[in-house]
Amino acid sequence: MIDWWNAAPDPAAARAETMALHPGGRIADPEEIANAAVFMVSDECRFMTAACLTIDGGLSVRQHG
């Protein structure tokens, strides 16, 4: 998944710190990101234009709070 955790001096602490940043306590699975990309190129999304689709598990909410 994310290899830099293993390169940290304390991989378990680095992973825990990352997870603590996210309101859901986890990061997305690759499939969750892929599902959003598939939606954006599907007919279900044909009226959505010039928009950003933030897929961050609520992380950006903390930046605006």
Biopython code that builds the backbone (N, CA, C, O; Angstrom):
import numpy as np
from Bio.PDB.StructureBuilder import StructureBuilder

atoms = [
    (1, "MET", "N", (0.833, -1.183, 0.000)),
    (1, "MET", "CA", (0.000, 0.000, 0.000)),
    (1, "MET", "C", (0.879, 1.248, 0.000)),
    (1, "MET", "O", (1.187, 1.771, -1.071)),
    (2, "ILE", "N", (1.281, 1.729, 1.140)),
    (2, "ILE", "CA", (2.162, 2.896, 1.184)),
    (2, "ILE", "C", (3.483, 2.447, 1.781)),
    (2, "ILE", "O", (3.575, 2.160, 2.975)),
    (3, "ASP", "N", (4.500, 2.390, 0.939)),
    (3, "ASP", "CA", (5.782, 1.833, 1.331)),
    (3, "ASP", "C", (6.575, 2.722, 2.272)),
    (3, "ASP", "O", (7.414, 2.215, 3.017)),
    (4, "TRP", "N", (6.344, 4.025, 2.268)),
    (4, "TRP", "CA", (7.159, 4.909, 3.102)),
    (4, "TRP", "C", (6.932, 4.665, 4.581)),
    (4, "TRP", "O", (7.781, 5.031, 5.393)),
    (5, "TRP", "N", (5.813, 4.056, 4.961)),
    (5, "TRP", "CA", (5.627, 3.699, 6.369)),
    (5, "TRP", "C", (6.754, 2.786, 6.828)),
    (5, "TRP", "O", (7.287, 2.947, 7.926)),
    (6, "ASN", "N", (7.110, 1.838, 5.992)),
    (6, "ASN", "CA", (8.155, 0.879, 6.358)),
    (6, "ASN", "C", (9.536, 1.512, 6.404)),
    (6, "ASN", "O", (10.438, 0.974, 7.047)),
    (7, "ALA", "N", (9.718, 2.642, 5.735)),
    (7, "ALA", "CA", (11.010, 3.333, 5.747)),
    (7, "ALA", "C", (11.154, 4.267, 6.948)),
    (7, "ALA", "O", (12.247, 4.768, 7.213)),
    (8, "ALA", "N", (10.075, 4.503, 7.666)),
    (8, "ALA", "CA", (10.118, 5.389, 8.838)),
    (8, "ALA", "C", (10.885, 4.716, 9.978)),
    (8, "ALA", "O", (10.936, 3.489, 10.053)),
    (9, "PRO", "N", (11.476, 5.512, 10.857)),
    (9, "PRO", "CA", (12.194, 4.924, 12.003)),
    (9, "PRO", "C", (11.306, 4.006, 12.842)),
    (9, "PRO", "O", (11.766, 2.987, 13.357)),
    (10, "ASP", "N", (10.024, 4.378, 12.976)),
    (10, "ASP", "CA", (9.059, 3.556, 13.711)),
    (10, "ASP", "C", (7.838, 3.378, 12.805)),
    (10, "ASP", "O", (6.910, 4.185, 12.860)),
    (11, "PRO", "N", (7.826, 2.327, 11.968)),
    (11, "PRO", "CA", (6.741, 2.150, 11.009)),
    (11, "PRO", "C", (5.350, 2.103, 11.636)),
    (11, "PRO", "O", (4.398, 2.649, 11.077)),
    (12, "ALA", "N", (5.229, 1.467, 12.771)),
    (12, "ALA", "CA", (3.919, 1.377, 13.422)),
    (12, "ALA", "C", (3.435, 2.756, 13.863)),
    (12, "ALA", "O", (2.253, 3.071, 13.720)),
    (13, "ALA", "N", (4.327, 3.573, 14.393)),
    (13, "ALA", "CA", (3.960, 4.922, 14.822)),
    (13, "ALA", "C", (3.610, 5.793, 13.621)),
    (13, "ALA", "O", (2.673, 6.589, 13.688)),
    (14, "ALA", "N", (4.348, 5.650, 12.527)),
    (14, "ALA", "CA", (4.066, 6.428, 11.317)),
    (14, "ALA", "C", (2.699, 6.075, 10.764)),
    (14, "ALA", "O", (1.942, 6.956, 10.356)),
    (15, "ARG", "N", (2.384, 4.799, 10.751)),
    (15, "ARG", "CA", (1.065, 4.355, 10.263)),
    (15, "ARG", "C", (-0.040, 4.879, 11.176)),
    (15, "ARG", "O", (-1.054, 5.384, 10.693)),
    (16, "ALA", "N", (0.143, 4.766, 12.475)),
    (16, "ALA", "CA", (-0.866, 5.244, 13.429)),
    (16, "ALA", "C", (-1.078, 6.746, 13.297)),
    (16, "ALA", "O", (-2.209, 7.225, 13.386)),
    (17, "GLU", "N", (-0.008, 7.484, 13.088)),
    (17, "GLU", "CA", (-0.109, 8.939, 12.925)),
    (17, "GLU", "C", (-0.909, 9.292, 11.669)),
    (17, "GLU", "O", (-1.735, 10.205, 11.689)),
    (18, "THR", "N", (-0.663, 8.572, 10.589)),
    (18, "THR", "CA", (-1.404, 8.799, 9.350)),
    (18, "THR", "C", (-2.879, 8.481, 9.541)),
    (18, "THR", "O", (-3.738, 9.259, 9.125)),
    (19, "MET", "N", (-3.177, 7.373, 10.151)),
    (19, "MET", "CA", (-4.565, 6.974, 10.360)),
    (19, "MET", "C", (-5.297, 7.958, 11.271)),
    (19, "MET", "O", (-6.489, 8.205, 11.089)),
    (20, "ALA", "N", (-4.594, 8.512, 12.237)),
    (20, "ALA", "CA", (-5.209, 9.463, 13.171)),
    (20, "ALA", "C", (-5.596, 10.772, 12.485)),
    (20, "ALA", "O", (-6.458, 11.495, 12.984)),
    (21, "LEU", "N", (-4.976, 11.085, 11.358)),
    (21, "LEU", "CA", (-5.319, 12.299, 10.624)),
    (21, "LEU", "C", (-6.692, 12.205, 9.966)),
    (21, "LEU", "O", (-7.343, 13.226, 9.746)),
    (22, "HIS", "N", (-7.127, 11.013, 9.656)),
    (22, "HIS", "CA", (-8.370, 10.791, 8.921)),
    (22, "HIS", "C", (-9.527, 10.555, 9.886)),
    (22, "HIS", "O", (-9.422, 9.716, 10.781)),
    (23, "PRO", "N", (-10.631, 11.286, 9.717)),
    (23, "PRO", "CA", (-11.779, 11.104, 10.610)),
    (23, "PRO", "C", (-12.275, 9.656, 10.672)),
    (23, "PRO", "O", (-12.740, 9.206, 11.719)),
    (24, "GLY", "N", (-12.179, 8.935, 9.572)),
    (24, "GLY", "CA", (-12.612, 7.535, 9.558)),
    (24, "GLY", "C", (-11.591, 6.573, 10.131)),
    (24, "GLY", "O", (-11.870, 5.383, 10.278)),
    (25, "GLY", "N", (-10.404, 7.079, 10.458)),
    (25, "GLY", "CA", (-9.373, 6.237, 11.050)),
    (25, "GLY", "C", (-8.710, 5.276, 10.080)),
    (25, "GLY", "O", (-8.096, 4.294, 10.498)),
    (26, "ARG", "N", (-8.829, 5.551, 8.788)),
    (26, "ARG", "CA", (-8.210, 4.686, 7.791)),
    (26, "ARG", "C", (-7.991, 5.483, 6.515)),
    (26, "ARG", "O", (-8.509, 6.590, 6.371)),
    (27, "ILE", "N", (-7.224, 4.920, 5.593)),
    (27, "ILE", "CA", (-7.076, 5.527, 4.276)),
    (27, "ILE", "C", (-7.851, 4.669, 3.281)),
    (27, "ILE", "O", (-8.238, 3.541, 3.583)),
    (28, "ALA", "N", (-8.065, 5.209, 2.117)),
    (28, "ALA", "CA", (-8.867, 4.512, 1.109)),
    (28, "ALA", "C", (-8.157, 3.290, 0.551)),
    (28, "ALA", "O", (-6.931, 3.243, 0.452)),
    (29, "ASP", "N", (-8.956, 2.319, 0.197)),
    (29, "ASP", "CA", (-8.451, 1.196, -0.582)),
    (29, "ASP", "C", (-8.343, 1.656, -2.029)),
    (29, "ASP", "O", (-9.102, 2.531, -2.447)),
    (30, "PRO", "N", (-7.437, 1.101, -2.793)),
    (30, "PRO", "CA", (-7.327, 1.494, -4.205)),
    (30, "PRO", "C", (-8.653, 1.377, -4.958)),
    (30, "PRO", "O", (-8.940, 2.190, -5.837)),
    (31, "GLU", "N", (-9.451, 0.380, -4.622)),
    (31, "GLU", "CA", (-10.735, 0.196, -5.284)),
    (31, "GLU", "C", (-11.684, 1.371, -5.033)),
    (31, "GLU", "O", (-12.484, 1.717, -5.902)),
    (32, "GLU", "N", (-11.597, 1.985, -3.851)),
    (32, "GLU", "CA", (-12.462, 3.126, -3.549)),
    (32, "GLU", "C", (-12.122, 4.325, -4.434)),
    (32, "GLU", "O", (-13.016, 5.044, -4.881)),
    (33, "ILE", "N", (-10.851, 4.533, -4.683)),
    (33, "ILE", "CA", (-10.429, 5.611, -5.575)),
    (33, "ILE", "C", (-10.829, 5.271, -7.008)),
    (33, "ILE", "O", (-11.317, 6.131, -7.740)),
    (34, "ALA", "N", (-10.625, 4.031, -7.401)),
    (34, "ALA", "CA", (-10.984, 3.592, -8.749)),
    (34, "ALA", "C", (-12.480, 3.736, -8.990)),
    (34, "ALA", "O", (-12.886, 4.123, -10.086)),
    (35, "ASN", "N", (-13.307, 3.437, -7.999)),
    (35, "ASN", "CA", (-14.761, 3.579, -8.157)),
    (35, "ASN", "C", (-15.141, 5.020, -8.450)),
    (35, "ASN", "O", (-16.040, 5.264, -9.256)),
    (36, "ALA", "N", (-14.492, 5.962, -7.829)),
    (36, "ALA", "CA", (-14.771, 7.373, -8.099)),
    (36, "ALA", "C", (-14.363, 7.740, -9.519)),
    (36, "ALA", "O", (-15.077, 8.473, -10.203)),
    (37, "ALA", "N", (-13.222, 7.234, -9.961)),
    (37, "ALA", "CA", (-12.762, 7.509, -11.323)),
    (37, "ALA", "C", (-13.715, 6.903, -12.350)),
    (37, "ALA", "O", (-14.025, 7.536, -13.359)),
    (38, "VAL", "N", (-14.173, 5.692, -12.099)),
    (38, "VAL", "CA", (-15.126, 5.040, -13.002)),
    (38, "VAL", "C", (-16.428, 5.836, -13.051)),
    (38, "VAL", "O", (-17.000, 6.017, -14.126)),
    (39, "PHE", "N", (-16.896, 6.306, -11.912)),
    (39, "PHE", "CA", (-18.100, 7.133, -11.882)),
    (39, "PHE", "C", (-17.937, 8.373, -12.750)),
    (39, "PHE", "O", (-18.840, 8.736, -13.504)),
    (40, "MET", "N", (-16.780, 9.019, -12.640)),
    (40, "MET", "CA", (-16.573, 10.271, -13.364)),
    (40, "MET", "C", (-16.544, 10.091, -14.881)),
    (40, "MET", "O", (-16.807, 11.048, -15.610)),
    (41, "VAL", "N", (-16.238, 8.914, -15.366)),
    (41, "VAL", "CA", (-16.244, 8.685, -16.815)),
    (41, "VAL", "C", (-17.490, 7.945, -17.285)),
    (41, "VAL", "O", (-17.596, 7.576, -18.455)),
    (42, "SER", "N", (-18.427, 7.731, -16.372)),
    (42, "SER", "CA", (-19.636, 6.987, -16.717)),
    (42, "SER", "C", (-20.753, 7.918, -17.183)),
    (42, "SER", "O", (-20.669, 9.136, -17.031)),
    (43, "ASP", "N", (-21.790, 7.328, -17.748)),
    (43, "ASP", "CA", (-22.979, 8.087, -18.132)),
    (43, "ASP", "C", (-23.716, 8.648, -16.919)),
    (43, "ASP", "O", (-24.483, 9.602, -17.052)),
    (44, "GLU", "N", (-23.497, 8.075, -15.749)),
    (44, "GLU", "CA", (-24.124, 8.575, -14.525)),
    (44, "GLU", "C", (-23.595, 9.953, -14.142)),
    (44, "GLU", "O", (-24.199, 10.644, -13.322)),
    (45, "CYS", "N", (-22.486, 10.347, -14.725)),
    (45, "CYS", "CA", (-21.828, 11.599, -14.358)),
    (45, "CYS", "C", (-21.765, 12.577, -15.534)),
    (45, "CYS", "O", (-20.904, 13.457, -15.559)),
    (46, "ARG", "N", (-22.643, 12.434, -16.479)),
    (46, "ARG", "CA", (-22.518, 13.222, -17.705)),
    (46, "ARG", "C", (-22.797, 14.708, -17.533)),
    (46, "ARG", "O", (-22.403, 15.494, -18.396)),
    (47, "PHE", "N", (-23.459, 15.131, -16.455)),
    (47, "PHE", "CA", (-23.744, 16.553, -16.263)),
    (47, "PHE", "C", (-22.719, 17.231, -15.358)),
    (47, "PHE", "O", (-22.765, 18.449, -15.183)),
    (48, "MET", "N", (-21.815, 16.479, -14.793)),
    (48, "MET", "CA", (-20.784, 17.035, -13.926)),
    (48, "MET", "C", (-19.625, 17.535, -14.781)),
    (48, "MET", "O", (-18.966, 16.751, -15.464)),
    (49, "THR", "N", (-19.380, 18.844, -14.742)),
    (49, "THR", "CA", (-18.281, 19.417, -15.517)),
    (49, "THR", "C", (-17.514, 20.409, -14.652)),
    (49, "THR", "O", (-18.082, 21.057, -13.772)),
    (50, "ALA", "N", (-16.242, 20.513, -14.911)),
    (50, "ALA", "CA", (-15.374, 21.488, -14.248)),
    (50, "ALA", "C", (-15.510, 21.460, -12.727)),
    (50, "ALA", "O", (-15.568, 22.507, -12.082)),
    (51, "ALA", "N", (-15.559, 20.273, -12.172)),
    (51, "ALA", "CA", (-15.698, 20.123, -10.732)),
    (51, "ALA", "C", (-14.580, 19.244, -10.186)),
    (51, "ALA", "O", (-14.086, 18.346, -10.867)),
    (52, "CYS", "N", (-14.203, 19.512, -8.982)),
    (52, "CYS", "CA", (-13.222, 18.681, -8.291)),
    (52, "CYS", "C", (-13.976, 17.692, -7.420)),
    (52, "CYS", "O", (-14.908, 18.068, -6.708)),
    (53, "LEU", "N", (-13.586, 16.467, -7.474)),
    (53, "LEU", "CA", (-14.173, 15.429, -6.643)),
    (53, "LEU", "C", (-13.120, 15.041, -5.605)),
    (53, "LEU", "O", (-12.162, 14.328, -5.905)),
    (54, "THR", "N", (-13.315, 15.517, -4.407)),
    (54, "THR", "CA", (-12.348, 15.249, -3.338)),
    (54, "THR", "C", (-12.662, 13.902, -2.703)),
    (54, "THR", "O", (-13.761, 13.674, -2.197)),
    (55, "ILE", "N", (-11.691, 13.031, -2.742)),
    (55, "ILE", "CA", (-11.855, 11.687, -2.182)),
    (55, "ILE", "C", (-10.762, 11.518, -1.140)),
    (55, "ILE", "O", (-9.693, 10.976, -1.422)),
    (56, "ASP", "N", (-11.042, 11.987, 0.061)),
    (56, "ASP", "CA", (-10.001, 11.974, 1.088)),
    (56, "ASP", "C", (-10.484, 11.477, 2.449)),
    (56, "ASP", "O", (-9.809, 11.669, 3.460)),
    (57, "GLY", "N", (-11.645, 10.842, 2.471)),
    (57, "GLY", "CA", (-12.133, 10.291, 3.719)),
    (57, "GLY", "C", (-12.419, 11.318, 4.795)),
    (57, "GLY", "O", (-12.456, 10.979, 5.978)),
    (58, "GLY", "N", (-12.622, 12.562, 4.408)),
    (58, "GLY", "CA", (-12.911, 13.628, 5.364)),
    (58, "GLY", "C", (-11.696, 14.405, 5.831)),
    (58, "GLY", "O", (-11.822, 15.308, 6.658)),
    (59, "LEU", "N", (-10.526, 14.072, 5.319)),
    (59, "LEU", "CA", (-9.300, 14.750, 5.750)),
    (59, "LEU", "C", (-9.384, 16.260, 5.510)),
    (59, "LEU", "O", (-8.960, 17.040, 6.363)),
    (60, "SER", "N", (-9.918, 16.678, 4.379)),
    (60, "SER", "CA", (-9.982, 18.109, 4.061)),
    (60, "SER", "C", (-10.911, 18.874, 4.994)),
    (60, "SER", "O", (-10.766, 20.089, 5.133)),
    (61, "VAL", "N", (-11.839, 18.214, 5.622)),
    (61, "VAL", "CA", (-12.736, 18.883, 6.577)),
    (61, "VAL", "C", (-11.929, 19.455, 7.741)),
    (61, "VAL", "O", (-12.234, 20.535, 8.246)),
    (62, "ARG", "N", (-10.927, 18.742, 8.150)),
    (62, "ARG", "CA", (-10.083, 19.216, 9.252)),
    (62, "ARG", "C", (-9.296, 20.474, 8.881)),
    (62, "ARG", "O", (-8.956, 21.271, 9.755)),
    (63, "GLN", "N", (-9.008, 20.656, 7.604)),
    (63, "GLN", "CA", (-8.259, 21.826, 7.161)),
    (63, "GLN", "C", (-9.132, 23.076, 7.119)),
    (63, "GLN", "O", (-8.619, 24.195, 7.126)),
    (64, "HIS", "N", (-10.440, 22.890, 7.077)),
    (64, "HIS", "CA", (-11.350, 24.015, 6.967)),
    (64, "HIS", "C", (-12.113, 24.268, 8.262)),
    (64, "HIS", "O", (-12.957, 25.163, 8.316)),
    (65, "GLY", "N", (-11.831, 23.503, 9.292)),
    (65, "GLY", "CA", (-12.597, 23.598, 10.529)),
    (65, "GLY", "C", (-12.017, 24.496, 11.481)),
    (65, "GLY", "O", (-12.559, 24.674, 12.571)),
]
sb = StructureBuilder()
sb.init_structure("model")
sb.init_model(0)
sb.init_chain("A")
sb.init_seg("    ")
for serial, (resi, resn, name, xyz) in enumerate(atoms, 1):
    if name == "N":
        sb.init_residue(resn, " ", resi, " ")
    sb.init_atom(name, np.array(xyz, "f"), 0.0, 1.0, " ", f" {name:<3s}", serial, name[0])
structure = sb.get_structure()
